[in-house]
Amino acid sequence: MMKLVLRSFGITACLLAWSGVGLAKTIIGPAKVVDGDSLMMTGASIRLFGIDAPEGGQTCQRNGSNWACGEEAKQLLVSLVQGKEVRCEQQDTDRYGRTIAVCHAGNLDLARTMVEGGMAIALPQFTDTYVEAETRAKRYK
């Protein structure tokens, strides 16, 4: 009986390990910007891991005036990926089926650059990777 339990556990562990390997994928190619934290690549919808940026049509308040922060965030991300090969390493999948990924254009971490540029905030509940970049960005605003 003990051998059967151990054998079953071993098979389950192998299946869990194998299914986890299938989750992490790399997507490489040109990217089309959806908004300040979302891309479309090779038919995949990708959200940048660890940050949140304004939605495309969102407005924000700055010095008492409305400001098209969503469009500005989108344009910054466009400038970062335009004409470049983008490489995204999947971290997870969200409830909408989007690939959550750390993405680079060359050596540039897109999420870090968006936070450093003041166009996104870090999400420390998912990773502390971009918290320091957000702190620096706030100092210079």
N, C-alpha and C positions, 0 to 999 in steps of 0.2 A: 504494500500500500504506500509506504514511504517513497519508494522509487517512482511510483506513478505520480505522486504529488510533486516531487522534485522535477520529474520529466515535464509535467504539465506547466509548472512554474517556468522552467527553462524555455519552453516553446512560447509561452506568453511573453516573457522578457524579450526574446528574439523578435517577436512580432511587434512589440512596442518600440524597440530600438529601430527596427526596419521602417516602421511608419513614420518615426521622427525624422529619419534621414530624408524621406521623400518630401517632407514639408519645406526644408530649407533649399531654396533654389536660387540661382543667379540668373538675372535677366540683363542682357547687354544689348545696346543699340541706341538709336536716336530716341529722344523723348519729346512728347508733346505736353506742354504744361496745361493743366486744368485750372489750378489755382495755386496759391502760395505754398501748399504742402501736398499737392497731388499731381501725378504724372500719368500719362498713357504711354505704354511701351509694348511693342510687338503684341498688341491686343490685350495686354494686361493693365488693369487699373491698379496703380501703386500710390500708397500714402507714405510720406516720409515718417520714419520711426522716431519717436521721442519728442516731437514738436507739434505745435498747433499754430496755424496762420489764419488770418481772416479769409472768409469765403470770397469768391470772385466779385460779387456785387455789394459786398459789405461796406458800410461807411463807419468811420470812427470820429471821435471828437479830438481836435488838436487846437489848442489856444482858442477855444470857444467856437471853432468853426468846424463844419463837416468836412471830412477828408476821405477820399476814395482809397482807404487803406487796403481793401481787397484787391483792387486793380494794381496798386503799387507793389503789393507783395507778389502778385502774379508776374508783373513785369520784371521784378528782380530775378525770380526763378527762371524766366525766359532767357534773360541775359546770361545766366549761369550755364544753361544747357545748350543754347543755340549753337548749332554746327559742331557739337561735341558728341562723342560716344559716351553714354551714361552706363554705369555698372551698378546694379542694385542687388543687394544680398538680402534675401527674405528673412525676416525675424518672426513673422506671425501672419495670420489672416484675420481681418476684422469681421464684425458681424454682417457687413455688407458684401463680403466676399473679396474685398480688396486685399492685395498683397501689401503687408506692412514691411518696409525695407529701409535699410541704410543704403543711400545712393551717393555715388561719387561721379563727378565729371572730371576726368583726369585724377589729380590728387586732392581735389576739392570736395570736402564733405558737404553736400548740399544743405542738409538740415543745420549744421553748425553755421554755415555762411548766412542762411536765412535768419538765424537767431542773432548772430553778430551784427547783421545789418539792421536789427531792430524791427524786422518784419515778421517774426514768429516768436512764440514763447516756448520755453522748455517744459516738458511734461515729466517732472521728477517721479511721478507714480509709476512710470514705465522704465525710465533710465535716468541716471544722474549725469550722463555724458554731456549734456548741453547746458547744465545749470550754471557752470562757471562762465560760459559764453554769454548767457543772459545777464548775469551780474555785471560783466564788463560792459555790455551794450547799454545797460541802464545808467552806468556811471557817465557815459559820454552823451547821453540825451539831454 
